[in-house]
Amino acid sequence: MILNEPFNKESLNTFLKDFLPDYRLDERSVRTPDKSILTEVTQLGASRKAEVTVLEAECEETDTNRRIAITQAAFKVLRDHGIRNAIIAFHDGADQWRLSLLTSTLEIKDGKVVKKDSNPRRYSYLLGVGAKTVTPYKYLIEKGKVEDIKQLQERFSVEVVNKQFYASVADLF
């Protein structure tokens, strides 16, 4: 199963066909910023209904000490290519990889348009060999296909997962 295997592009695309509405393959190379921690970025496809582009990002390293640099580089790629919402598979050739949802929204604050980026720590699953996959299985596989970006955000949101967990604990007591 994709959740507890090393990163595999074909397996990811198969999963996405069952997960995203109208997912279409559209593989092409994406230019990355100079001197980026992202060594290669590839657009794999997109879903118009879910308003999301799917990217694969090969990184120099994906350990926790570099997650902020990886995220900053990924948001720069999104900005450079006019992508507002993306599911990105970050990997470095190791047994574990990360599947993240990055979103950017525009808001009006004090009469000015302000761009707000999502917090990837809240919208990310660690997958691969040895990863804990009970929660990703429940939200990414068991619940089936998403309908739109709102549902996609709910499936990736740790806050929603935590609320449901604590509600179930409260019910037990």
C-alpha angles and dihedrals in degrees: 000000000000094000096065100032131089113267114291121175095208092050090049092051091049090051092047092053087060095039106044126054114243092358109183126191113235107159118190139141118262122210114243127205117267115269091013126161084227104085096186135006124192128185106225100182146299146240116219094192092052090040092227138128119208119222136180114212122192110203135197086236135344102202117136094257090066101040093102092053090046092050093047091050091048093051089049090054090050092050093046091053099038094246114151101181128027141169105212128192106207116197141156102192093272125120094262128060138172130239111201138176113217118188136178123197132183119229134178111235122173090346094306130106110243126188115223120198122203122248105252092200087067094043104047141094126201108220138174137064112359095003120137102249106173094100096041089049092052096047103032103033112016097048091053129209122005120228103206147349092280092057090044090055091049091052092052097039113108088195091064091045091051093048091052091046094052092044090055091047090050090051090054092055 
